[in-house]
Amino acid sequence: MKTLYPVKFTPILKDKIWGGSKLQSIFNKESNTGKLGESWELSGYNGDVSIVTNGEYTGKSLTELIDILNEDLVGEHVFEQFGNTFPLLFKLIDANDYLSIQVHPDDEVALERHNSFGKTEMWYVIDADEGGELIIGFKKDCTKEEYLKALESGELENLLHRVKVGKGDVFFIPAGLVHAIGKGVVLAEIQQTSDLTYRIYDYKRVDESGKERQLHTEEALDVIDFSAISDPKTVYSSSINEVETLVSCEYFTTNIVRFNEQIVRNYGQVDSFVVYMCMEGEFDIMCDGTNTKVLKGETVLIPAKIENVELLPHESTTLLEVYVS
């Protein structure tokens, strides 16, 4: 009999040139570098595979867990499609400075060039300084020639949307959409399992050795979607004690659950694992005779075989609920 329960993992912490200290102050992530840019909350990415921290499987990697539990962990459809590769990557990001303006390739290009998945993602804004912003997409349709001219003259930013953001704002970033996270923004990122980024502009910053980071101008050219985007922000109502879908695409569905009383979730029709990212508050997960406490900033994997889950908030709580569509 295979043991199934909500599984927690050790965050994989990554210092970045643009990182800061908010993941420590908001979520108690254990770092004192002052440059913590990313906390990979749940990852099956090669070389950065999450390790279990609770229950019978403590010390096992996510890959080992899939090897043990197969479709009981990830779902029949997911296991058939991906085997022991976990298809999604969950991060918390603190931008203490602007990230590079970048774009990600789709599955076709990523497979052909890098033998990798593409990278479609979404953002949920956790915190933003006054004036905090994101750069997302072109203001108007643009040609390659116009784009290259603006890039060469240092005026690329003039072609792109700058969007002021606040807590709870949501953005869907499909492969091909040019984007950047602005200074003072903390967000949760849910994405395909990929670390492919084509950096197209980096504000002429230099690293510790005085060198500018590599740009990927040529690689990005046939990846970028040059069409205009009107309003990149996702509109939702976020009602209390209800479940609302934020993003539903071919790679994942993300719902938001804001609740201050017991919520019962049934996943009988979801042939996938379910992941909770706790954005606010704390709660207990009751399922199959187990009780798992989840704190703000923790990420938990619910095995696909577990169909019925009770969520009991200790206070007003907000979580992101994610599964493979």
C-alpha positions as CSV (number, residue, x, y, z in Angstrom):
1,M,0.0,0.0,0.0
2,K,1.6,3.3,-1.1
3,T,1.3,6.1,1.4
4,L,-0.2,9.3,0.1
5,Y,-0.3,12.6,1.9
6,P,0.2,16.4,1.2
7,V,3.9,16.8,0.5
8,K,6.2,19.7,1.4
9,F,9.6,20.4,0.0
10,T,12.8,22.4,0.9
11,P,12.9,25.7,-1.1
12,I,15.8,26.1,-3.5
13,L,17.1,29.6,-2.9
14,K,18.9,31.5,-5.6
15,D,20.8,34.8,-5.3
16,K,20.5,37.1,-8.2
17,I,22.1,40.4,-9.3
18,W,18.7,42.0,-8.9
19,G,17.6,40.1,-5.7
20,G,16.7,41.6,-2.3
21,S,15.6,40.7,1.2
22,K,11.8,40.6,0.9
23,L,11.5,36.8,0.6
24,Q,13.0,36.7,4.1
25,S,10.9,39.5,5.6
26,I,7.6,38.4,4.0
27,F,8.0,34.6,3.9
28,N,10.8,33.8,6.4
29,K,13.0,32.3,3.7
30,E,16.4,31.5,5.3
31,S,18.9,33.7,3.6
32,N,21.1,36.6,4.8
33,T,22.8,37.6,1.6
34,G,20.5,40.5,0.8
35,K,20.5,39.3,-2.8
36,L,17.8,36.5,-2.7
37,G,16.0,36.8,-6.0
38,E,14.2,33.5,-6.3
39,S,12.9,30.7,-4.1
40,W,12.1,27.6,-6.2
41,E,9.3,26.2,-4.2
42,L,8.6,23.1,-6.2
43,S,10.9,22.0,-9.0
44,G,11.7,19.0,-11.1
45,Y,14.2,20.9,-13.2
46,N,17.4,19.0,-13.9
47,G,20.0,20.0,-11.3
48,D,17.4,21.8,-9.1
49,V,15.1,19.0,-8.0
50,S,13.1,19.6,-4.8
51,I,13.6,17.4,-1.7
52,V,10.7,16.3,0.5
53,T,10.7,17.6,4.1
54,N,7.7,15.9,5.7
55,G,6.3,12.4,6.3
56,E,7.4,9.0,5.1
57,Y,9.2,10.3,2.0
58,T,11.4,12.9,3.8
59,G,14.8,13.1,2.1
60,K,13.5,11.8,-1.2
61,S,13.7,14.0,-4.3
62,L,10.6,14.9,-6.4
63,T,11.9,12.6,-9.2
64,E,12.3,9.7,-6.8
65,L,8.8,10.3,-5.5
66,I,7.4,10.1,-9.0
67,D,9.3,6.9,-9.5
68,I,7.7,5.4,-6.3
69,L,4.1,6.7,-6.8
70,N,3.8,7.1,-10.6
71,E,0.3,8.2,-11.6
72,D,-0.9,8.1,-8.0
73,L,1.2,11.2,-7.5
74,V,0.9,13.1,-10.8
75,G,-2.2,11.6,-12.4
76,E,-2.6,9.1,-15.3
77,H,-2.6,11.6,-18.1
78,V,0.3,13.6,-16.7
79,F,2.4,10.4,-16.2
80,E,1.6,9.2,-19.7
81,Q,2.8,12.5,-21.1
82,F,5.7,13.4,-18.9
83,G,6.9,10.2,-17.2
84,N,9.0,11.1,-14.2
85,T,9.6,14.7,-15.3
86,F,7.5,17.1,-13.2
87,P,5.9,19.4,-15.8
88,L,5.5,22.6,-13.7
89,L,7.9,24.9,-11.8
90,F,6.8,27.1,-8.9
91,K,8.8,30.1,-7.7
92,L,8.6,33.2,-5.5
93,I,10.5,36.1,-6.9
94,D,11.8,39.3,-5.3
95,A,12.9,42.0,-7.8
96,N,14.9,44.6,-5.8
97,D,16.0,45.9,-9.2
98,Y,14.7,45.6,-12.8
99,L,15.0,42.1,-14.3
100,S,16.2,42.1,-17.9
101,I,13.7,42.5,-20.7
102,Q,13.2,39.0,-22.0
103,V,11.2,36.5,-24.0
104,H,10.8,32.8,-23.8
105,P,10.5,30.3,-26.7
106,D,7.6,28.0,-27.2
107,D,7.7,24.2,-27.1
108,E,8.5,23.8,-30.8
109,V,11.5,26.1,-30.8
110,A,12.7,25.0,-27.3
111,L,12.7,21.4,-28.4
112,E,14.5,22.0,-31.7
113,R,17.2,24.3,-30.2
114,H,17.6,23.1,-26.6
115,N,15.8,19.8,-26.3
116,S,13.7,21.5,-23.6
117,F,10.1,22.5,-22.9
118,G,9.1,26.0,-23.8
119,K,8.2,28.5,-21.1
120,T,4.7,29.8,-20.7
121,E,4.1,31.3,-17.3
122,M,1.9,33.4,-15.1
123,W,2.5,35.9,-12.3
124,Y,0.6,36.7,-9.1
125,V,1.7,39.9,-7.5
126,I,2.3,39.4,-3.7
127,D,3.7,42.8,-2.9
128,A,4.8,46.0,-4.7
129,D,6.4,49.2,-3.7
130,E,4.6,52.4,-4.6
131,G,5.3,52.9,-8.3
132,G,6.2,49.2,-8.8
133,E,5.6,48.1,-12.3
134,L,5.9,45.3,-14.9
135,I,6.9,45.6,-18.5
136,I,4.6,43.5,-20.7
137,G,4.1,43.4,-24.5
138,F,4.1,46.0,-27.3
139,K,1.9,49.1,-27.2
140,K,1.2,48.8,-30.9
141,D,2.0,46.3,-33.6
142,C,5.7,46.4,-34.4
143,T,7.9,45.1,-37.2
144,K,11.2,43.4,-36.7
145,E,12.9,46.4,-38.3
146,E,11.2,48.8,-35.9
147,Y,12.1,46.6,-33.0
148,L,15.8,46.3,-34.0
149,K,16.1,50.0,-34.6
150,A,14.7,50.7,-31.1
151,L,16.9,48.1,-29.6
152,E,20.0,49.6,-31.2
153,S,19.2,53.1,-30.2
154,G,18.4,52.1,-26.6
155,E,14.7,53.1,-27.0
156,L,13.1,49.6,-26.8
157,E,11.3,50.5,-23.6
158,N,9.3,53.2,-25.5
159,L,7.6,50.5,-27.5
160,L,6.5,48.4,-24.5
161,H,3.7,48.6,-21.9
162,R,4.8,49.7,-18.4
163,V,2.0,48.6,-16.0
164,K,1.7,49.9,-12.5
165,V,0.9,46.9,-10.2
166,G,-0.4,46.2,-6.7
167,K,-1.0,43.2,-4.5
168,G,-3.2,40.6,-6.1
169,D,-2.7,41.6,-9.7
170,V,-2.4,38.7,-12.1
171,F,-0.7,38.4,-15.5
172,F,-0.5,35.6,-18.1
173,I,2.8,35.4,-20.0
174,P,2.6,33.0,-22.9
175,A,5.8,32.1,-24.8
176,G,6.7,34.9,-27.2
177,L,5.4,37.8,-25.0
178,V,8.2,40.3,-24.2
179,H,8.2,41.1,-20.5
180,A,10.2,42.2,-17.4
181,I,9.6,42.4,-13.7
182,G,10.2,45.9,-12.3
183,K,12.0,47.1,-9.2
184,G,10.1,46.6,-5.9
185,V,7.8,43.8,-7.1
186,V,7.4,40.5,-5.3
187,L,5.5,37.8,-7.1
188,A,4.6,34.1,-7.4
189,E,5.5,32.6,-10.8
190,I,3.9,29.4,-12.1
191,Q,5.5,28.1,-15.3
192,Q,6.4,25.1,-17.4
193,T,9.5,23.3,-16.3
194,S,12.1,25.2,-18.2
195,D,14.8,27.7,-17.5
196,L,15.1,29.0,-21.1
197,T,15.3,32.8,-21.3
198,Y,16.3,35.0,-24.2
199,R,17.6,38.2,-22.7
200,I,17.0,41.1,-25.1
201,Y,17.9,44.2,-23.0
202,D,19.6,44.4,-19.6
203,Y,20.1,48.2,-19.0
204,K,23.9,47.8,-19.7
205,R,24.4,46.3,-16.2
206,V,27.7,44.6,-15.4
207,D,28.4,41.6,-13.2
208,E,31.1,41.3,-10.5
209,S,33.8,41.0,-13.1
210,G,32.7,44.1,-14.9
211,K,31.1,42.3,-17.9
212,E,27.7,42.9,-19.4
213,R,25.4,39.9,-19.3
214,Q,25.0,38.1,-22.6
215,L,22.1,39.2,-24.8
216,H,20.2,36.8,-27.1
217,T,19.2,39.2,-29.9
218,E,19.3,36.8,-32.8
219,E,17.8,33.9,-30.9
220,A,14.9,36.1,-29.8
221,L,14.0,37.5,-33.2
222,D,11.9,34.6,-34.5
223,V,10.4,33.9,-31.0
224,I,9.0,37.4,-30.2
225,D,5.3,38.1,-30.7
226,F,5.4,41.6,-32.2
227,S,1.6,42.2,-32.1
228,A,0.1,44.8,-29.8
229,I,-1.4,43.8,-26.5
230,S,-4.2,46.1,-25.1
231,D,-4.4,45.3,-21.4
232,P,-2.2,42.6,-20.1
233,K,-3.8,42.4,-16.6
234,T,-6.2,39.5,-15.8
235,V,-9.5,40.7,-14.5
236,Y,-11.1,38.6,-11.6
237,S,-13.4,39.3,-8.7
238,S,-11.6,37.3,-5.9
239,S,-14.8,36.7,-3.9
240,I,-14.4,35.3,-0.3
241,N,-15.0,31.6,0.2
242,E,-15.2,30.9,-3.5
243,V,-12.8,29.4,-6.0
244,E,-12.1,31.6,-9.1
245,T,-10.0,30.7,-12.1
246,L,-7.2,33.1,-12.9
247,V,-5.5,31.3,-15.8
248,S,-6.5,28.2,-17.8
249,C,-4.1,27.3,-20.6
250,E,-2.9,24.1,-22.2
251,Y,-0.1,23.7,-19.5
252,F,-1.9,24.5,-16.3
253,T,-4.9,25.9,-14.5
254,T,-4.5,28.3,-11.7
255,N,-7.3,29.2,-9.3
256,I,-7.4,31.6,-6.4
257,V,-9.0,30.6,-3.1
258,R,-9.7,33.3,-0.5
259,F,-11.3,31.9,2.5
260,N,-12.0,32.4,6.2
261,E,-14.1,29.3,6.8
262,Q,-13.9,25.7,5.9
263,I,-13.6,24.9,2.2
264,V,-14.1,21.4,0.8
265,R,-12.4,20.6,-2.6
266,N,-13.1,17.5,-4.7
267,Y,-10.6,16.6,-7.3
268,G,-12.3,13.5,-8.7
269,Q,-12.5,15.1,-12.2
270,V,-8.9,16.4,-12.1
271,D,-6.5,13.9,-13.5
272,S,-3.5,15.7,-12.1
273,F,-1.6,16.5,-8.9
274,V,-2.7,19.7,-7.2
275,V,-0.3,22.3,-5.8
276,Y,-1.2,24.9,-3.2
277,M,0.9,28.1,-2.8
278,C,-0.1,29.9,0.4
279,M,0.0,33.7,-0.3
280,E,-1.6,34.9,2.9
281,G,-2.6,33.4,6.3
282,E,-2.2,29.8,7.3
283,F,-4.5,26.7,7.1
284,D,-4.8,23.0,7.8
285,I,-5.2,20.4,5.0
286,M,-7.4,17.5,6.2
287,C,-7.4,14.4,3.9
288,D,-7.2,10.6,4.2
289,G,-6.8,10.8,7.9
290,T,-3.9,13.3,7.8
291,N,-3.7,16.8,9.0
292,T,-1.0,19.1,7.4
293,K,-0.5,22.6,8.6
294,V,0.5,25.1,5.9
295,L,2.1,28.5,6.7
296,K,2.3,31.7,4.6
297,G,4.9,31.2,1.9
298,E,4.7,27.4,1.9
299,T,4.0,25.3,-1.2
300,V,2.3,21.9,-0.9
301,L,1.8,19.0,-3.4
302,I,-1.5,17.1,-3.1
303,P,-1.1,13.7,-4.8
304,A,-3.5,13.0,-7.7
305,K,-5.0,10.0,-6.0
306,I,-6.3,12.1,-3.1
307,E,-9.7,13.2,-4.3
308,N,-11.3,15.0,-1.3
309,V,-9.6,17.7,0.7
310,E,-10.8,19.9,3.6
311,L,-9.1,23.3,4.0
312,L,-9.4,24.8,7.5
313,P,-8.1,28.4,7.8
314,H,-6.5,29.7,11.0
315,E,-7.3,33.2,9.8
316,S,-8.3,34.8,6.5
317,T,-6.2,32.9,4.0
318,T,-5.4,33.2,0.3
319,L,-3.9,30.4,-1.7
320,L,-3.2,29.6,-5.4
321,E,-4.5,26.2,-6.5
322,V,-2.7,24.8,-9.5
323,Y,-3.0,21.6,-11.6
324,V,-2.3,20.4,-15.1
325,S,-5.2,21.3,-17.4
